[in-house]
Structures are given as structure tokens and as C-alpha cells.
């Protein structure tokens, strides 16, 4: 096998170094492409999540409806208490009226 001259070896080394540089550049480009793809995936996932949530006005409306329901429940409870108190007062008044009329009859 004939020995290669220094010039031929230098050319081979330069070709190998160029291939290494090309491979590094290709790898960097692939990394950049992968980063861009990952960013697009994140944006797509965020868009899907946003689509699954109702818009802000709908959330506000739901909150208002829930608050109104709770207010009505409290008002109904208070009304029930007032109604029961009114019935008790009416019964007491009827009892007093009867007892007063029976006292007058005696």
C-alpha cells in the first residue's frame, strides 16, 4: 500500500473536518427545528385548554347565578323562620284572645 503524501493527508483531514462541521451544523438545525416543533405543540396544547374552558363572560354569568341561588336559599330560610315566628305569635294571640274572652264570660 503506497503511503500518502502530506498534501493528500492534509486534504483528507480537511475533508473530515468539513464533514464534522457539516454534521454539527445539521445537528444544530435539527435541534432548532425540534425546538420550533415543541413550541408549536405547546401553543396547540394551550389552545386546546383554552377552548375547553368557557369564555370569561360565561364564567362571570355562572358565578352570578350561583351567588343568586345562594342568596335565594338564605332568603327562603329567613322567610321560613319569620313565617314560623309569625305563626307562633298568631297562635299566642289567639290563645290570649280566647283566654281573655273566657275571663270576660266568667
Legacy VTK file of the C-alpha trace (Angstrom):
# vtk DataFile Version 3.0
C-alpha trace
ASCII
DATASET POLYDATA
POINTS 106 float
0.000 0.000 0.000
1.603 3.226 -1.071
1.989 5.894 1.531
0.018 9.064 1.034
1.781 12.312 0.705
1.467 15.015 3.314
-0.711 17.025 0.950
-3.110 14.126 0.445
-3.326 13.549 4.210
-3.971 17.245 4.800
-6.777 17.145 2.203
-8.323 14.093 3.832
-8.116 15.754 7.255
-9.718 18.904 5.843
-12.494 16.842 4.230
-13.121 15.011 7.502
-13.129 18.306 9.437
-15.584 19.750 6.891
-17.846 16.712 7.285
-17.690 17.132 11.080
-18.603 20.823 10.771
-21.440 19.962 8.376
-22.699 17.329 10.816
-22.556 19.862 13.688
-24.476 22.396 11.601
-27.053 19.773 10.657
-27.416 18.772 14.308
-27.897 22.404 15.371
-30.510 22.881 12.641
-32.332 19.736 13.780
-32.284 20.999 17.376
-33.716 24.342 16.258
-36.404 22.566 14.241
-37.253 20.363 17.223
-37.457 23.438 19.462
-39.820 25.084 16.973
-41.937 21.916 16.826
-42.041 21.737 20.632
-43.126 25.389 20.824
-45.896 24.739 18.303
-47.034 21.711 20.328
-47.155 23.840 23.484
-49.173 26.514 21.682
-51.544 23.869 20.352
-51.972 22.365 23.829
-52.643 25.815 25.315
-55.194 26.497 22.579
-56.919 23.184 23.321
-57.027 24.004 27.033
-58.413 27.479 26.338
-61.057 26.013 24.054
-62.168 23.596 26.767
-62.698 26.460 29.233
-65.793 28.607 28.853
-65.120 32.236 27.961
-64.778 34.762 30.775
-68.299 36.257 30.395
-69.779 32.783 30.769
-67.732 32.208 33.931
-68.916 35.541 35.312
-72.514 34.631 34.494
-72.149 31.241 36.216
-70.702 32.953 39.284
-73.574 35.436 39.361
-76.161 32.660 39.007
-74.545 30.666 41.816
-74.482 33.734 44.066
-78.139 34.438 43.261
-79.089 30.846 44.119
-77.291 31.064 47.442
-78.965 34.403 48.167
-82.386 32.906 47.394
-81.663 29.914 49.638
-80.708 32.227 52.500
-83.777 34.385 51.858
-86.026 31.308 51.831
-84.514 30.119 55.093
-85.012 33.547 56.675
-88.585 33.676 55.339
-89.279 30.250 56.845
-88.006 31.473 60.214
-90.099 34.641 60.005
-93.159 32.631 58.939
-92.726 30.240 61.863
-92.332 33.181 64.248
-95.461 34.810 62.789
-97.439 31.575 63.229
-96.276 31.300 66.824
-97.264 34.919 67.502
-100.671 34.338 65.852
-101.257 31.210 67.970
-100.266 33.084 71.118
-102.587 35.943 70.161
-105.444 33.519 69.537
-104.792 31.843 72.886
-104.720 35.195 74.667
-107.887 36.319 72.886
-109.673 33.117 73.893
-108.468 33.317 77.447
-109.482 36.987 77.661
-112.929 36.260 76.235
-113.387 33.322 78.598
-112.336 35.596 81.501
-114.933 38.156 80.457
-117.604 35.475 80.278
-116.846 34.366 83.818
LINES 1 107
106 0 1 2 3 4 5 6 7 8 9 10 11 12 13 14 15 16 17 18 19 20 21 22 23 24 25 26 27 28 29 30 31 32 33 34 35 36 37 38 39 40 41 42 43 44 45 46 47 48 49 50 51 52 53 54 55 56 57 58 59 60 61 62 63 64 65 66 67 68 69 70 71 72 73 74 75 76 77 78 79 80 81 82 83 84 85 86 87 88 89 90 91 92 93 94 95 96 97 98 99 100 101 102 103 104 105
